[in-house]
C-alpha cells in the first residue's frame, strides 16, 4: 500500500440517506412506493417505463379490461410518466447554447450533466462497496519483490505518483471519459449522435468491463455542428475545436476538484477527500484557422488550439490516451494482417481452409470463409484471430508467417488482465520479432494500397505505430484490457440507440435525455426500495441494536444489489453445483452428473445418450475394436472402487477378456469448465467435448473432440502447462451399467476411451519456429505385427481442458477434406493455442 493511504475524515451520507432527502420522503414513511400505491403497482409501472412500448401502446394496454381491474394508480401513459417524474433523480441534465468563433448552419446545442455529480454517484453507489479501490498499491509475484504485477489502475506507477502529490489522506478518483460518434437510425435517416461517457477508474475492471453493471454513465450528448466554411478540411478542424470547447464546459467541475479536492461519500457512507486527476499546455494564435492549420501541419499537429486537458491537474496525454484494443489492435488486424494473408493464399484457398477447421461448440465457424464477410465487428475479428495462424501455416514465406504470428502473440499477451514486468518484456520481444521479419511482407508483394492495389514499400501505419506504446503504458496505467472500448461501444446501445428508437425522430438529444432520466430514476428507486426493505426487516427482527459483524450486513446487501445490477442471464458455475450435489447424500443419482476435480468441473446430461448397450455393440458403433481389452486392462489396473490414477500402457488383455459387467451407458458429450487463468475466483465459460459417432439415418457425420489429460499427478493444470499432461482424442464417454436396483462394480465413475497424440520435437524447441505451435502426431502401438492408434480407458476426471487440434494442411489443402473428416485423414497436426486466451496463457 502507498505510504500516504486514503483516509476517512468523517461520516458522510449513504445512498439510502440521500434517497431519504427527497422532497417526497415524508410520504414514503407511510408508503415506501410513493408516488405509486404498492409494490405491485410499482412493478407494473417499472415494467412499462423500461419497456420499448410507445405511449399509444401503453394506453392500449392500460385500457384492457383485465388491466383496469387491477386498480392501478395510473390510467394513462401520460399519468404514468408524470408519476415517474416524482421519483428521486440522479445527476440532472443541463442545456446550453455554445457560441462558436465561426458560423454554423444551425445553433449549437449542448446537453450535459455535472461531471463531478456523475463521479460522485458512482463513488457513493452501494453496489460498488467491495468493488472499489481507494489507495494505490504495488503487487509482486513473490515476497522478495523482484517481479512487479500490473492489474488495476491503482496498481500502476501513475496512480502511485499522483497519490504522492495530493494532501495526506486524500483519495484519487480516476476519471475515464470516452466519446465516439454512433448511428442512431436504422437503414435510413442518417441520424448520428456523439455521446460522451464517464466512469470511475477506481472500480475494479472485472465489474467495470461488464455492460450490465451500468458503470459508464452518459455525461453529455456533444453537438454535431455544420460549419459554413467553404473548405472541408477546415470544417474538420472547427469540429475538433468545438469538441474541445464543449469538453471544457462539461469537465470544468472535475478540473476544479483535481486542483482543490472535494469531500465525497464512499459506498459505505464514509467521507473522503477526493481528487479527480488529468495536464498539458499549448499556446498559439488560433483565430486565423487556415494560417494556424498550415503552421500546425509542419509539426503534424491537429490544429486544435485549446485542448480540454490543458488546465486539468495531473493530466498528461501520453498517459491518459491509453492503448485501446478494439479499434487499435483488432482494427489493425483486420485492415492489414488479414489482407496480407488473403493476398498470400488467395480468396479460394483461405476460405476453404477456414471452412474445414474442426468446429468448437459455442464459437463461430466460417463455413463459407472470411473474404465475403460484411460489416465485420470486433467479435468477428476476434473469432478470425482464433484460427488465422493455423490457416496460413505452411503456405507463405516463413518470415511472413512469423511476422503475423508475432503480432498475434502481441495482442493475446497484451489482453491479459494481469501482467508482470516479465510479461512486458515478452510483449516488447513479440513486437520486435514482427519488426525483424516484416520486410518479407513487402518483398512478397502482400502490402498493397486498399484502392489502387499498388505495392506499398513503407510502414506508415498509425495503428501499428501505436503498438510501441503498449508496454510502457502497462507500467503507467495498468492492464490495457480495462481501457478497451468494448464496454463503451456496448453502452451506446443502452444510453443512446435504444432511447433514440423510442423517439419521434425529431430533436433526438432532448428525448434521449428524458428517456435516460426516467430509466435512471427507475434504477435508483429499485435500489432504494431493496435497501429500505432490508433495513426494515432488520429492525423488525430486533437485529438493529445488536453487536454484529458488518461484513454479514454488507454481504446481504451485496446479494440483493447483485440481482438488480448484474446480468439476469448468469453463467452456470459448475464448481458450485458440484459442491452442492456432493454434500447431498441421496438427492442425486450416482455417479454425479456434475462433479469437479482439481481446476476442472465436469457436467454431463442427466440421461445417457445410449442406455445399456452391450460392450461389443458399442465397439462397433464407435469403431473401437480394442474396447473390450482396453476395459479389461483398466479393470486390472483399477481394482474394484479403487479410484486410481491411470496412464497409457501396453495392451495386456486379449480380445475375449472377461469383464465384471456386460453393458455400458454412453454419453455423447461432456462440458468442461475451468477457472480463469489470472483470477481463480472467476469461472470461465464451459467448453463441450464431443464423442459422438456418425449417424447415417440423421446424416450426422460425428464429432470427436480433443482435450488435455493429466498424465502425472504431480503436475497441476494450468500452472504446469503441458508438463505432465498429454493431448488426447476422446472417442467414447461411458459408465458401466450395473444390474437394475444394484450398485455394480465400476459403476460409480465415468470413464472414457482416449487416443493419445504426441508432441513432435522441433529441433531444440517444443514448438514450431514459424507458428509458435506444438506439432502433434498420433501415438501408435504394435500388437501381433499390426500397428494401431494408441488408445486406453481412463477415468473421465483426468481430463483438464478442451483442446483444439487442427491438421497441418501443407502448401495446398486437399479439396477432399471437410470439417468432419480432416482429422481422420491427416497425419500431422497443430495444437491451436489461439482458440482461447486462457488456454494460450496456460501453454505459452
KEPATOR-566242 format. One record per residue (C-alpha): residue in one letter; z negated, y, x negated. Coordinates in steps of 0.02 Angstrom, whole numbers, padded with zeros to 5 digits, always signed. Layout:
aZYX ...
This chain:
x+00000+00000+00000 x+00030+00180-00052 x-00124+00264-00130 x-00104+00405-00002 x-00107+00299+00157 x-00080+00360+00334 x-00246+00406+00416 x-00312+00426+00593 x-00377+00603+00620 x-00444+00593+00797 x-00422+00506+00962 x-00262+00562+01047 x-00178+00507+01207 x-00117+00335+01253 x+00040+00305+01353 x-00065+00273+01508 x-00168+00431+01483 x-00009+00534+01480 x+00052+00447+01636 x-00108+00499+01724 x-00074+00682+01683 x+00072+00680+01804 x+00059+00809+01946 x+00051+00667+02072 x-00084+00567+01983 x-00211+00608+02121 x-00102+00516+02247 x-00100+00364+02132 x-00289+00346+02140 x-00261+00277+02315 x-00083+00212+02297 x-00030+00160+02123 x+00153+00154+02176 x+00167+00332+02244 x+00294+00401+02296 x+00330+00226+02360 x+00222+00136+02486 x+00183-00027+02397 x+00235-00145+02259 x+00367-00225+02371 x+00432-00053+02415 x+00442-00004+02232 x+00527-00166+02179 x+00664-00138+02308 x+00683+00043+02254 x+00688-00006+02070 x+00822-00135+02103 x+00933-00013+02198 x+00908+00128+02073 x+00955+00018+01925 x+01100-00066+02014 x+01278-00003+01999 x+01293+00021+02186 x+01363+00187+02244 x+01265+00295+02364 x+01382+00241+02503 x+01349+00056+02470 x+01161+00087+02458 x+01167+00173+02627 x+01262+00024+02699 x+01134-00095+02627 x+00986+00005+02695 x+01068+00010+02867 x+01068-00180+02882 x+00955-00241+03022 x+00857-00359+02909 x+00826-00220+02783 x+00773-00097+02919 x+00641-00223+02974 x+00561-00213+02802 x+00490-00041+02843 x+00540+00035+02677 x+00479+00210+02637 x+00659+00270+02613 x+00804+00256+02734 x+00950+00327+02638 x+01013+00333+02460 x+00981+00520+02456 x+00799+00493+02507 x+00783+00356+02376 x+00845+00468+02235 x+00736+00610+02294 x+00583+00499+02280 x+00640+00441+02108 x+00638+00623+02052 x+00450+00625+02083 x+00418+00487+01955 x+00346+00533+01784 x+00483+00585+01664 x+00518+00558+01481 x+00589+00696+01370 x+00681+00814+01486 x+00863+00862+01472 x+00918+01038+01423 x+01082+01130+01440 x+01157+01264+01328 x+01323+01353+01309 x+01368+01351+01125 x+01458+01505+01058 x+01593+01471+00929 x+01672+01587+00800 x+01846+01530+00851 x+01909+01524+01031 x+01915+01365+01135 x+02012+01323+01293 x+01851+01296+01391 x+01668+01345+01367 x+01571+01227+01253 x+01428+01144+01347 x+01289+01052+01257 x+01170+00932+01346 x+01022+00879+01240 x+00837+00838+01236 x+00695+00891+01123 x+00717+00781+00969 x+00533+00785+00924 x+00483+00732+01101 x+00602+00584+01087 x+00524+00531+00922 x+00351+00555+00996 x+00393+00448+01147 x+00444+00305+01031 x+00295+00331+00916 x+00174+00326+01064 x+00251+00182+01161 x+00130+00035+01183 x+00268-00095+01163 x+00278-00050+00978 x+00091-00063+00946 x+00107-00206+00822 x+00289-00175+00777 x+00274-00013+00680 x+00230+00033+00500 x+00128+00188+00460 x+00110+00179+00270 x+00241+00142+00135 x+00213-00020+00040 x+00283-00120-00103 x+00317-00306-00092 x+00333-00428-00236 x+00379-00611-00243 x+00226-00657-00347 x+00055-00588-00391 x+00121-00538-00562 x+00227-00403-00476 x+00384-00436-00575 x+00518-00456-00440 x+00519-00323-00305 x+00564-00362-00123 x+00653-00235-00012 x+00649-00257+00177 x+00598-00119+00298 x+00624+00065+00260 x+00438+00080+00223 x+00460-00043+00078 x+00588+00069-00008 x+00570+00190-00153 x+00617+00343-00049 x+00477+00313+00077 x+00354+00290-00067 x+00411+00453-00149 x+00406+00553+00013 x+00230+00491+00053 x+00176+00561-00115 x+00240+00734-00065 x+00155+00755+00104 x-00028+00803+00132 x-00164+00672+00114 x-00174+00557+00264 x-00003+00610+00329 x+00116+00490+00414 x+00303+00480+00383 x+00408+00462+00540 x+00581+00418+00476 x+00717+00484+00589 x+00877+00386+00622 x+01022+00477+00705 x+01189+00401+00749 x+01344+00476+00827 x+01516+00411+00867 x+01645+00454+00999 x+01670+00322+01132 x+01789+00298+01277 x+01706+00306+01448 x+01855+00271+01560 x+01945+00105+01579 x+02132+00076+01573 x+02174+00258+01615 x+02092+00428+01621 x+02063+00466+01437 x+01880+00510+01462 x+01786+00523+01297 x+01602+00557+01260 x+01515+00596+01096 x+01338+00528+01110 x+01204+00566+00982 x+01070+00431+00972 x+00899+00443+00891 x+00773+00313+00838 x+00619+00289+00729 x+00636+00202+00561 x+00452+00151+00562 x+00488+00021+00697 x+00522-00148+00619 x+00706-00190+00602 x+00688-00355+00697 x+00640-00252+00850 x+00749-00100+00817 x+00907-00204+00799 x+00887-00279+00973 x+00975-00184+01110 x+00852-00246+01241 x+00710-00152+01154 x+00785+00018+01204 x+00738+00089+01034 x+00890+00202+01021 x+00874+00348+01141 x+01015+00461+01193 x+00968+00627+01114 x+01122+00728+01160 x+01298+00724+01227 x+01393+00825+01098 x+01534+00935+01163 x+01715+00887+01133 x+01798+01056+01119 x+01982+01100+01116 x+02011+01242+00993 x+02163+01354+01013 x+02204+01366+00827 x+02390+01326+00803 x+02362+01208+00656 x+02297+01035+00699 x+02210+01012+00531 x+02113+01173+00556 x+02060+01115+00730 x+01986+00959+00649 x+01885+01068+00530 x+01825+01176+00675 x+01773+01017+00768 x+01671+00963+00617 x+01589+01134+00607 x+01546+01129+00792 x+01469+00958+00766 x+01352+01026+00632 x+01318+01184+00733 x+01261+01079+00881 x+01154+00967+00771 x+01072+01122+00700 x+01017+01166+00877 x+00964+00990+00925 x+00872+00942+00766 x+00780+01105+00737 x+00611+01036+00801 x+00624+00891+00678 x+00657+01009+00533 x+00502+01109+00576 x+00398+00951+00592 x+00463+00892+00422 x+00406+01056+00345 x+00235+01084+00426 x+00197+00919+00514 x+00149+00879+00693 x-00001+00790+00768 x+00060+00640+00869 x-00025+00494+00955 x+00021+00319+00897 x+00041+00171+01017 x-00147+00142+01022 x-00190+00323+01056 x-00243+00370+00879 x-00195+00544+00821 x-00093+00551+00661 x-00024+00696+00559 x+00163+00659+00562 x+00310+00721+00461 x+00491+00690+00509 x+00586+00688+00344 x+00779+00728+00280 x+00886+00921+00121 x+01039+00991+00038 x+01118+01165+00022 x+01295+01234+00023 x+01336+01420+00009 x+01508+01499+00032 x+01606+01617+00147 x+01670+01506+00290 x+01740+01633+00414 x+01919+01629+00348 x+01942+01448+00394 x+02113+01416+00313 x+02070+01500+00148 x+01900+01416+00149 x+01977+01244+00176 x+02104+01273+00037 x+01961+01312-00083 x+01863+01159-00023 x+02012+01042-00041 x+02013+01070-00229 x+01843+00985-00234 x+01883+00857-00096 x+01758+00939+00023 x+01771+00935+00212 x+01767+01121+00247 x+01601+01118+00340 x+01506+01273+00288 x+01334+01240+00361 x+01292+01054+00364 x+01148+01015+00480 x+01039+00943+00341 x+01043+01098+00230 x+00869+01157+00286 x+00791+00988+00325 x+00649+00949+00203 x+00668+00786+00105 x+00848+00766+00167 x+00961+00702+00028 x+01137+00649+00086 x+01154+00517-00049 x+01005+00431+00029 x+01016+00459+00216 x+01202+00419+00226 x+01162+00235+00215 x+01284+00089+00195 x+01346+00033+00365 x+01405-00146+00386 x+01503-00140+00549 x+01627-00003+00504 x+01621-00007+00314 x+01611-00191+00265 x+01687-00279+00415 x+01815-00140+00438 x+01871-00156+00257 x+01876-00345+00277 x+01998-00342+00422 x+02105-00197+00361 x+02125-00264+00184 x+02058-00438+00142 x+02133-00522+00295 x+02300-00433+00272 x+02310-00491+00090 x+02282-00669+00146 x+02409-00660+00288 x+02542-00597+00167 x+02494-00729+00039 x+02503-00878+00157 x+02623-00815+00290 x+02588-00797+00475 x+02630-00976+00524 x+02531-01060+00385 x+02371-00959+00403 x+02375-00977+00593 x+02399-01165+00579 x+02254-01182+00457 x+02138-01084+00570 x+02191-01190+00719 x+02145-01357+00637 x+01974-01309+00570 x+01843-01431+00641 x+01755-01345+00787 x+01574-01288+00791 x+01490-01285+00961 x+01439-01108+01004 x+01554-01022+00879 x+01726-00954+00913 x+01880-01057+00873 x+02053-00989+00838 x+02169-01118+00918 x+02319-01000+00903 x+02270-00922+00737 x+02222-00744+00695 x+02384-00648+00668 x+02411-00615+00853 x+02234-00554+00890 x+02222-00388+00982 x+02076-00266+00993 x+01980-00352+00854 x+01795-00310+00872 x+01653-00332+00748 x+01606-00503+00817 x+01783-00568+00794 x+01787-00504+00615 x+01626-00598+00578 x+01697-00756+00656 x+01851-00746+00545 x+01738-00722+00393 x+01658-00891+00427 x+01820-00983+00386 x+01933-00871+00282 x+01883-00937+00110 x+01911-01121+00155 x+02076-01074+00238 x+02151-00987+00085 x+02083-01110-00044 x+02218-01194-00148 x+02361-01083-00088 x+02368-00916-00176 x+02335-00868-00356 x+02159-00922-00411 x+02120-00741-00457 x+02165-00684-00280 x+02052-00817-00205 x+01911-00769-00324 x+01928-00585-00279 x+01925-00624-00092 x+01779-00742-00111 x+01680-00617-00216 x+01694-00485-00079 x+01639-00615+00049 x+01485-00657-00052 x+01450-00472-00073 x+01449-00449+00117 x+01342-00601+00152 x+01213-00560+00020 x+01204-00377+00074 x+01166-00426+00254 x+01005-00517+00211 x+00853-00441+00300 x+00751-00461+00141 x+00819-00426-00033 x+00740-00436-00205 x+00783-00343-00364 x+00868-00505-00419 x+00971-00502-00258 x+01029-00327-00302 x+01088-00391-00470 x+01185-00531-00382 x+01264-00405-00264 x+01319-00299-00411 x+01386-00453-00500 x+01488-00505-00347 x+01567-00332-00336 x+01601-00332-00522 x+01685-00502-00507 x+01801-00432-00375 x+01849-00285-00486 x+01881-00404-00631 x+02007-00506-00529 x+02076-00378-00405 x+02235-00336-00504 x+02302-00508-00459 x+02315-00447-00279 x+02435-00308-00330 x+02529-00421-00452 x+02557-00546-00311 x+02629-00408-00201 x+02492-00426-00070 x+02430-00247-00065 x+02556-00152+00040 x+02563+00002+00148 x+02525-00035+00332 x+02678+00059+00395 x+02806+00061+00254 x+02766-00112+00186 x+02791-00045+00010 x+02685-00119-00130 x+02537-00007-00171 x+02486-00005-00354 x+02321+00087-00333 x+02148+00051-00262 x+02114+00213-00169 x+02020+00129-00026 x+01871+00236+00030 x+01779+00091+00113 x+01799-00012-00045 x+01735+00132-00150 x+01580+00144-00039 x+01529-00033-00088 x+01467+00027-00257 x+01327+00124-00169 x+01255-00029-00081 x+01145-00099-00219 x+01067+00071-00265 x+01036+00110-00081 x+00938-00052-00058 x+00807+00012-00179 x+00805+00183-00096 x+00808+00142+00091 x+00780-00046+00108 x+00891-00181+00180 x+01062-00117+00238 x+01053-00234+00387 x+00939-00114+00479 x+01068+00027+00468 x+01212-00069+00545 x+01299+00016+00692 x+01299-00145+00794 x+01145-00090+00891 x+01203+00088+00919 x+01377+00033+00971 x+01298-00083+01098 x+01182+00056+01153 x+01335+00159+01201 x+01362+00037+01344 x+01187+00065+01411 x+01170+00252+01383 x+01349+00313+01409 x+01477+00190+01477 x+01375+00112+01618 x+01311+00281+01682 x+01488+00352+01669 x+01556+00210+01775 x+01443+00267+01918 x+01506+00447+01919 x+01643+00527+02024 x+01745+00554+01864 x+01702+00739+01864 x+01582+00826+01745 x+01534+00665+01657 x+01399+00739+01547 x+01286+00807+01683 x+01300+00649+01788 x+01266+00536+01639 x+01108+00636+01601 x+01048+00620+01781 x+01080+00434+01784 x+00990+00406+01618 x+00845+00513+01677 x+00823+00401+01831 x+00835+00241+01728 x+00706+00306+01604 x+00589+00356+01745 x+00601+00181+01816 x+00560+00101+01648 x+00413+00219+01619 x+00347+00187+01794 x+00364-00002+01775 x+00270+00005+01609 x+00133+00115+01681 x+00111+00001+01832 x+00095-00151+01718 x-00035-00067+01607 x-00132+00002+01756 x-00137-00170+01836 x-00208-00247+01677 x-00338-00109+01665 x-00389-00133+01848 x-00404-00321+01827 x-00516-00300+01675 x-00626-00176+01769 x-00638-00290+01921 x-00689-00438+01814 x-00825-00336+01729 x-00749-00352+01556 x-00731-00166+01528 x-00907-00142+01462 x-00916-00299+01357 x-00902-00305+01169 x-00742-00399+01134 x-00601-00416+01013 x-00474-00275+01034 x-00340-00393+00971 x-00355-00501+01127 x-00333-00349+01238 x-00178-00293+01145 x-00108-00470+01146 x-00122-00471+01335 x-00038-00300+01347 x+00096-00355+01225 x+00138-00509+01328 x+00160-00405+01485 x+00265-00272+01398 x+00373-00404+01316 x+00426-00460+01489 x+00479-00282+01528 x+00554-00227+01362 x+00640-00381+01294 x+00791-00482+01345 x+00768-00583+01504 x+00877-00720+01431 x+00772-00780+01287 x+00816-00910+01159 x+00725-01075+01183 x+00600-01111+01045 x+00614-01298+01018 x+00467-01294+00897 x+00352-01228+01034 x+00420-01352+01161 x+00395-01496+01038 x+00214-01445+01004 x+00179-01434+01190 x+00252-01605+01227 x+00167-01686+01079 x-00001-01627+01148 x+00037-01707+01316 x-00017-01889+01323 x+00080-01962+01469 x+00187-01825+01546 x+00345-01857+01446 x+00438-02017+01402 x+00429-02086+01227 x+00510-02057+01109 x+00500-01872+01146 x+00670-01790+01177 x+00608-01632+01092 x+00516-01650+00927 x+00504-01568+00758 x+00494-01624+00578 x+00465-01500+00438 x+00576-01348+00458 x+00688-01427+00591 x+00666-01453+00777 x+00769-01581+00874 x+00824-01580+01055 x+00911-01724+01145 x+00960-01738+01327 x+00832-01821+01440 x+00955-01958+01490 x+01059-02052+01362 x+01248-02042+01368 x+01259-02232+01366 x+01120-02341+01437 x+01079-02514+01373 x+01240-02560+01287 x+01246-02720+01182 x+01245-02684+00997 x+01413-02766+00963 x+01494-02664+01103 x+01425-02504+01028 x+01500-02556+00860 x+01671-02571+00943 x+01657-02407+01040 x+01609-02308+00885 x+01717-02409+00763 x+01568-02460+00657 x+01598-02642+00606 x+01442-02646+00497 x+01324-02577+00630 x+01229-02741+00654 x+01198-02772+00468 x+01152-02588+00446 x+01022-02603+00585 x+00958-02764+00507 x+00937-02678+00338 x+00844-02537+00424 x+00726-02660+00511 x+00688-02747+00347 x+00651-02583+00259 x+00553-02512+00404 x+00438-02647+00469 x+00375-02626+00647 x+00320-02448+00686 x+00302-02408+00500 x+00393-02239+00514 x+00454-02249+00335 x+00569-02130+00239 x+00740-02208+00207 x+00877-02191+00077 x+01052-02259+00056 x+01052-02431-00024 x+01152-02591-00047 x+01200-02693+00105 x+01085-02846+00107 x+01110-02915+00282 x+01260-03011+00347 x+01369-02984+00500 x+01271-03106+00607 x+01098-03041+00558 x+00958-03064+00684 x+00884-02909+00768 x+00724-02897+00872 x+00822-02801+01005 x+00992-02830+01083 x+01039-02665+01166 x+01049-02483+01118 x+01035-02320+01211 x+01159-02194+01143 x+01162-02004+01142 x+01322-01908+01105 x+01237-01756+01031 x+01077-01682+00962 x+01033-01499+00944 x+00953-01443+00781 x+00853-01283+00769 x+00782-01204+00612 x+00677-01055+00570 x+00761-00903+00494 x+00777-00915+00306 x+00696-00746+00270 x+00570-00746+00413 x+00498-00916+00463 x+00411-00835+00612 x+00581-00814+00696 x+00681-00962+00761 x+00867-00964+00731 x+00999-01014+00859 x+01019-01202+00876 x+01173-01295+00815 x+01240-01451+00901 x+01280-01607+00801 x+01403-01716+00897 x+01426-01903+00877 x+01547-01930+01019 x+01680-02068+01017 x+01859-02045+01080 x+01885-02074+01265 x+02062-02119+01317 x+02029-02101+01504 x+01975-01919+01486 x+02090-01885+01337 x+01939-01830+01237 x+01978-01852+01053 x+01797-01875+01000 x+01695-01772+00879 x+01585-01824+00734 x+01493-01680+00652 x+01414-01662+00481 x+01234-01625+00436 x+01116-01606+00289 x+00999-01755+00273 x+00840-01762+00171 x+00852-01895+00035 x+00695-01852-00064 x+00526-01824+00018 x+00476-01709-00124 x+00612-01582-00082 x+00594-01464+00065 x+00736-01384+00161 x+00788-01243+00148 x+00689-01187-00005 x+00753-01333-00110 x+00934-01304-00062 x+01041-01459-00084 x+00921-01532-00212 x+00850-01691-00138 x+00972-01681+00008 x+01141-01755+00046 x+01287-01716+00160 x+01315-01847+00296 x+01437-01875+00437 x+01336-01925+00592 x+01430-02067+00678 x+01301-02130+00803 x+01138-02068+00882 x+01037-02208+00960 x+00872-02284+01008 x+00841-02472+01025 x+00819-02516+01209 x+00656-02605+01248 x+00637-02729+01392 x+00603-02641+01556 x+00420-02599+01577 x+00378-02642+01397 x+00372-02549+01232 x+00486-02647+01118 x+00495-02643+00929 x+00579-02490+00852 x+00600-02406+01022 x+00482-02264+00976 x+00601-02173+00860 x+00777-02104+00870 x+00898-02173+00742 x+01069-02125+00678 x+01210-02208+00585 x+01268-02088+00449 x+01403-02096+00317 x+01372-02012+00150 x+01483-01881+00068 x+01453-01850-00117 x+01470-01687-00213 x+01609-01693-00342 x+01555-01603-00503 x+01672-01462-00554 x+01661-01463-00743 x+01493-01389-00791 x+01462-01322-00615 x+01421-01399-00448 x+01537-01279-00356 x+01721-01245-00372 x+01753-01089-00475 x+01879-01006-00360 x+01796-01034-00190 x+01614-01049-00243 x+01604-01202-00129 x+01545-01381-00157 x+01686-01508-00159 x+01648-01670-00068 x+01719-01845-00058 x+01674-01999+00042 x+01547-02113-00039 x+01602-02295-00036 x+01529-02467-00063 x+01618-02628-00108 x+01568-02789-00018 x+01660-02953-00048 x+01805-02862-00128 x+01825-02742+00018 x+01793-02555-00005 x+01721-02461+00143 x+01634-02296+00177 x+01451-02297+00130 x+01351-02292+00291 x+01174-02337+00341 x+01047-02318+00481 x+00914-02184+00462 x+00780-02102+00568 x+00858-01954+00656 x+00716-01842+00599 x+00780-01849+00419 x+00915-01726+00470 x+00879-01548+00414 x+01028-01440+00460 x+01200-01436+00535 x+01338-01430+00403 x+01519-01379+00417 x+01640-01483+00315 x+01824-01434+00306 x+01966-01531+00224 x+02048-01462+00068 x+02220-01425+00139 x+02308-01401-00028 x+02454-01282-00052 x+02534-01326+00116 x+02433-01405+00257 x+02502-01566+00331 x+02576-01520+00500 x+02516-01685+00575 x+02335-01631+00560 x+02233-01571+00709 x+02056-01507+00726 x+02002-01681+00785 x+02089-01791+00655 x+02090-01683+00499 x+01928-01758+00431 x+01983-01939+00461 x+02149-01915+00370 x+02086-01813+00223 x+02008-01872+00061 x+01937-01713-00014 x+01830-01582+00074 x+01737-01418+00057 x+01559-01390+00113 x+01586-01223+00201 x+01432-01117+00168 x+01504-00964+00257 x+01490-01032+00435 x+01310-00970+00449 x+01215-00842+00347 x+01051-00940+00342 x+01148-01090+00276 x+01232-00977+00148 x+01064-00914+00085 x+00995-01092+00077 x+01129-01169-00034 x+01188-01017-00134 
